[in-house]
Amino acid sequence: MKFRKTLGVLLTMLGCIAAFLGLAASVLPLLANAQLQLVLDSFATPSQSFLVNGINHLMTFVLNRPLPVLLGGVLAAAGGIALLACAGSKPR
């Protein structure tokens, strides 16, 4: 029971984050701002750090495929909420 609730909360949280990233990635390239375009282009530059490279690859993936990321986030959040609803509380 505790595992299902924890998994439901985790899925809901990650789903909301992914849905927000997908929504932001679909809107940001439409804005005509030179500074924002420089920031978006900076994700394509390689770095020496493994962590920075991982973040850059993740953001490049999200920027190239915003709608599947948005859909996956919404589905993960809905699955987490459904899992939380099925777990419910213990009967007394």
C-alpha positions as CSV (number, residue, x, y, z in Angstrom):
1,M,0.0,0.0,0.0
2,K,2.8,2.4,0.9
3,F,4.7,1.4,-2.2
4,R,1.7,2.2,-4.4
5,K,1.2,5.6,-2.8
6,T,4.9,6.5,-3.2
7,L,4.9,5.3,-6.8
8,G,1.7,7.3,-7.5
9,V,3.2,10.5,-6.0
10,L,6.4,10.0,-8.0
11,L,4.6,9.4,-11.2
12,T,2.3,12.4,-10.7
13,M,5.3,14.6,-9.9
14,L,7.4,13.5,-12.8
15,G,4.4,13.7,-15.1
16,C,3.7,17.3,-14.1
17,I,7.3,18.2,-14.7
18,A,7.4,16.5,-18.1
19,A,4.1,18.1,-19.1
20,F,5.4,21.6,-18.1
21,L,8.7,21.0,-20.0
22,G,6.7,19.8,-23.1
23,L,4.4,22.8,-22.9
24,A,7.3,25.3,-22.4
25,A,9.3,23.6,-25.3
26,S,6.4,24.0,-27.7
27,V,5.9,27.7,-26.8
28,L,9.4,29.0,-26.4
29,P,10.6,28.6,-30.0
30,L,7.7,30.7,-31.1
31,L,8.9,33.8,-29.2
32,A,10.9,36.3,-31.2
33,N,13.5,37.2,-28.6
34,A,17.3,37.2,-29.4
35,Q,18.5,36.5,-25.9
36,L,16.0,33.6,-25.5
37,Q,17.2,32.2,-28.9
38,L,20.8,32.3,-27.7
39,V,19.9,30.4,-24.5
40,L,18.0,27.8,-26.6
41,D,21.0,27.4,-29.0
42,S,23.4,27.0,-26.1
43,F,21.9,23.6,-25.3
44,A,23.5,22.3,-28.5
45,T,27.0,23.2,-27.4
46,P,29.1,20.3,-26.0
47,S,30.7,20.7,-22.5
48,Q,33.5,19.0,-20.5
49,S,31.1,18.1,-17.6
50,F,29.2,14.9,-17.7
51,L,26.3,16.5,-15.8
52,V,26.0,19.5,-18.1
53,N,26.2,17.3,-21.2
54,G,23.4,15.2,-19.8
55,I,21.2,18.3,-19.1
56,N,22.0,19.6,-22.6
57,H,21.0,16.4,-24.3
58,L,17.8,16.2,-22.3
59,M,16.8,19.8,-23.1
60,T,17.7,19.2,-26.8
61,F,15.5,16.1,-26.8
62,V,12.7,18.1,-25.2
63,L,13.1,21.0,-27.6
64,N,13.1,18.7,-30.7
65,R,10.1,16.6,-29.6
66,P,7.8,18.8,-27.4
67,L,4.5,17.1,-28.1
68,P,5.5,13.5,-27.3
69,V,7.1,14.8,-24.1
70,L,3.9,16.8,-23.2
71,L,1.7,13.7,-24.0
72,G,3.9,11.4,-22.0
73,G,3.9,13.8,-19.0
74,V,0.1,14.1,-19.1
75,L,-0.3,10.3,-19.3
76,A,2.3,9.8,-16.5
77,A,0.5,12.3,-14.3
78,A,-2.9,10.7,-15.0
79,G,-1.5,7.3,-14.2
80,G,-0.1,8.5,-11.0
81,I,-3.4,10.1,-10.0
82,A,-5.2,6.9,-10.9
83,L,-2.7,4.9,-8.8
84,L,-3.2,7.2,-5.9
85,A,-7.0,6.9,-6.2
86,C,-6.8,3.1,-6.3
87,A,-4.5,2.9,-3.3
88,G,-6.9,4.9,-1.2
89,S,-6.9,4.8,2.5
90,K,-7.0,1.7,4.8
91,P,-10.4,0.7,6.0
92,R,-10.7,0.9,9.8
